[in-house]
């Protein structure tokens, strides 16, 4: 990847162009001597190391000290991080994923007993026969409430459970 100092704003090229306005008579500019490319302002683009969970790439900038282009690294805002977390929450999970997650949390027997002792026939039917657990289903919300999960806990539960294959 290359970029050119003479362009504003900077842009990234996957390969050098076959012609360049600064050298209109030069045929096959992309195959010219690298010293010509350097003289014309071409420099490598170096991708910075960054934590994709907490940061994102910004604009292409020139790093004079290292004589190459790179991308600015920007810390994600709290709003961006929350939006990404919300985007990870699946709309539904399978009952087996949910039950395995409850087993891993060591609360399967407790919620199973609570539901069995409940007078809510619809909740019992959902627990026993549902083909999916929908994140915002009244039954899922009821089950979460029965074991003291708040919305953030339930979101995390769905994210973790969805990883069970």
HUKACOR-V825814 format. One record per residue. SS is DSSP state (H for helix, E for strand, C for the rest). PHI is phi in whole degrees, -180 to 180 (NA if undefined). OMEGA is omega in whole degrees, 0 to 359 (none if undefined). Layout:
BEGIN
ss->SS phi->PHI omega->OMEGA
ss->SS phi->PHI omega->OMEGA
END
This chain:
BEGIN
ss->C phi->NA omega->182
ss->E phi->-135 omega->170
ss->E phi->-145 omega->186
ss->E phi->-125 omega->182
ss->C phi->-66 omega->185
ss->C phi->-84 omega->182
ss->C phi->-95 omega->175
ss->C phi->-142 omega->355
ss->C phi->-71 omega->178
ss->C phi->-65 omega->174
ss->C phi->-137 omega->184
ss->C phi->-97 omega->177
ss->E phi->-114 omega->176
ss->C phi->-77 omega->175
ss->C phi->-151 omega->179
ss->C phi->-68 omega->179
ss->C phi->-71 omega->179
ss->C phi->-72 omega->176
ss->C phi->-139 omega->182
ss->C phi->-142 omega->185
ss->H phi->-56 omega->181
ss->H phi->-69 omega->181
ss->H phi->-137 omega->186
ss->C phi->-64 omega->183
ss->C phi->-90 omega->182
ss->C phi->-83 omega->179
ss->C phi->-84 omega->181
ss->C phi->56 omega->180
ss->H phi->-52 omega->182
ss->H phi->-63 omega->181
ss->H phi->-103 omega->181
ss->C phi->-68 omega->179
ss->C phi->-57 omega->179
ss->H phi->-56 omega->178
ss->H phi->-64 omega->177
ss->H phi->-66 omega->179
ss->H phi->-60 omega->180
ss->H phi->-63 omega->179
ss->H phi->-60 omega->180
ss->C phi->-82 omega->174
ss->C phi->100 omega->180
ss->E phi->-78 omega->177
ss->E phi->-139 omega->178
ss->E phi->-70 omega->172
ss->E phi->-103 omega->181
ss->E phi->-112 omega->180
ss->C phi->-81 omega->182
ss->C phi->-76 omega->171
ss->C phi->-79 omega->177
ss->C phi->-159 omega->181
ss->C phi->-92 omega->184
ss->C phi->-62 omega->179
ss->C phi->-74 omega->186
ss->C phi->-119 omega->185
ss->E phi->-135 omega->175
ss->E phi->-140 omega->178
ss->E phi->-84 omega->177
ss->E phi->-103 omega->184
ss->E phi->-77 omega->176
ss->E phi->-74 omega->182
ss->E phi->-130 omega->177
ss->E phi->-99 omega->178
ss->E phi->-97 omega->184
ss->C phi->-62 omega->182
ss->C phi->-60 omega->182
ss->C phi->-102 omega->176
ss->C phi->56 omega->174
ss->E phi->-152 omega->175
ss->E phi->-92 omega->175
ss->E phi->-153 omega->178
ss->E phi->-107 omega->174
ss->E phi->-64 omega->177
ss->E phi->-106 omega->184
ss->E phi->-118 omega->175
ss->E phi->-69 omega->178
ss->C phi->-70 omega->178
ss->C phi->-76 omega->177
ss->H phi->-58 omega->180
ss->H phi->-66 omega->178
ss->H phi->-64 omega->180
ss->H phi->-64 omega->180
ss->H phi->-67 omega->179
ss->H phi->-64 omega->178
ss->H phi->-66 omega->179
ss->H phi->-64 omega->180
ss->H phi->-63 omega->180
ss->H phi->-67 omega->180
ss->H phi->-81 omega->184
ss->C phi->-75 omega->179
ss->C phi->-71 omega->179
ss->C phi->-69 omega->180
ss->E phi->-154 omega->173
ss->E phi->-134 omega->176
ss->C phi->-80 omega->176
ss->H phi->-58 omega->179
ss->H phi->-66 omega->176
ss->H phi->-62 omega->180
ss->H phi->-63 omega->181
ss->H phi->-67 omega->178
ss->H phi->-62 omega->178
ss->H phi->-63 omega->178
ss->H phi->-64 omega->176
ss->H phi->-63 omega->180
ss->H phi->-63 omega->179
ss->C phi->-85 omega->181
ss->C phi->61 omega->178
ss->C phi->-129 omega->181
ss->H phi->-59 omega->183
ss->H phi->-61 omega->180
ss->H phi->-63 omega->182
ss->H phi->-69 omega->178
ss->H phi->-61 omega->179
ss->H phi->-66 omega->179
ss->H phi->-60 omega->181
ss->H phi->-68 omega->178
ss->H phi->-60 omega->181
ss->C phi->-83 omega->182
ss->C phi->-75 omega->175
ss->C phi->-91 omega->183
ss->C phi->-86 omega->183
ss->H phi->-65 omega->180
ss->H phi->-66 omega->178
ss->H phi->-63 omega->178
ss->H phi->-62 omega->179
ss->H phi->-65 omega->178
ss->H phi->-61 omega->180
ss->H phi->-59 omega->186
ss->H phi->-84 omega->194
ss->H phi->-123 omega->182
ss->C phi->-62 omega->178
ss->C phi->-89 omega->175
ss->C phi->-153 omega->173
ss->E phi->-106 omega->181
ss->E phi->-87 omega->188
ss->C phi->-51 omega->185
ss->C phi->-106 omega->176
ss->C phi->-66 omega->178
ss->H phi->-60 omega->181
ss->H phi->-74 omega->177
ss->H phi->-65 omega->179
ss->H phi->-64 omega->177
ss->H phi->-65 omega->179
ss->H phi->-61 omega->180
ss->H phi->-62 omega->179
ss->H phi->-63 omega->181
ss->H phi->-62 omega->181
ss->C phi->-107 omega->173
ss->C phi->80 omega->177
ss->C phi->-84 omega->171
ss->C phi->-91 omega->183
ss->H phi->-60 omega->180
ss->H phi->-65 omega->177
ss->H phi->-61 omega->182
ss->H phi->-68 omega->176
ss->H phi->-60 omega->179
ss->H phi->-62 omega->178
ss->H phi->-58 omega->181
ss->H phi->-65 omega->178
ss->H phi->-63 omega->181
ss->H phi->-66 omega->181
ss->H phi->-64 omega->182
ss->H phi->-66 omega->179
ss->C phi->-81 omega->180
ss->C phi->-79 omega->181
ss->C phi->-112 omega->none
END
